[in-house]
């Protein structure tokens, strides 16, 4: 169904002649990538025949039909953008860096086609425990049944690196490779002792878990946050405010990584310029502010935060937009 955009799109007028499908890889339905990806898809779309933006219609790229696809998240999305299975995707900053350069867990497997459109929002690492349970550090997870997130997710790659810093690995835990919703269900049923998930709060599956069975979130010490930053530099100290989830009446210190909107270098510059411009117009601002809570943190002012440090290029179409608005000299 999808069309090879790079070969097809040559000018803005081409969009008005026939629909162009644009696939955005997101994550599981119980996480944050999926609703945010859906919001972005809505914002950049303007199907053929739709009313013009100034007449109350959609304010996206004329002729573009963007579709948010549920996937296993960051690692899958980066690979799928690289090999042409997806035109775009949401992915964690550490995964984008490591896959682009082919380092660490991706040694010898560079993804040179990855390009950044924007930094979106911080993804806070949630270490979820049963109600009434606490741990002192990650070392306490030895011998436990632990959800380490789905294979193909950036969370799993980062979590395994973190755990190794405390001598915890697949050999001394009962590791479960599950999505967020499945992990929450297993924890509620007593089949897991803990699970990890990195996402923008509030996370739908955790909202449900907290309001039914109840849960706890591990708050990391400052020393542990520094150690995690040394192990996985893209993860920086953050905080989940008290009251985000029922029963969690304390602020949670935790590491966080930026979620990025990425595309393929194969995409036409005019197309990516158009979708970047659509992402940051006033109509999209309204959509972001009235959707998932994390939408409010997706702003033009923070669109380039941390991007230069990653050394992964912006797509020329996106760079052109940021130059026009004075964010790049």
PyMOL commands that set and color helices and strands:
alter all, ss='L'
color gray80, all
select helices_A, chain A and resi 5-8+12-17+33-44+53-55+74-83+93-101+104-106+138-141+154-164+180-188+204-211+222-231+269-279+282-289+293-297+300-302+307-310+316-324
alter helices_A, ss='H'
color red, helices_A
select strands_A, chain A and resi 20-25+45-46+61-62+64-69+88-92+114-130+145-147+174-176+194-199+215-217+236-240+252-264
alter strands_A, ss='S'
color yellow, strands_A
deselect
rebuild
show_as cartoon
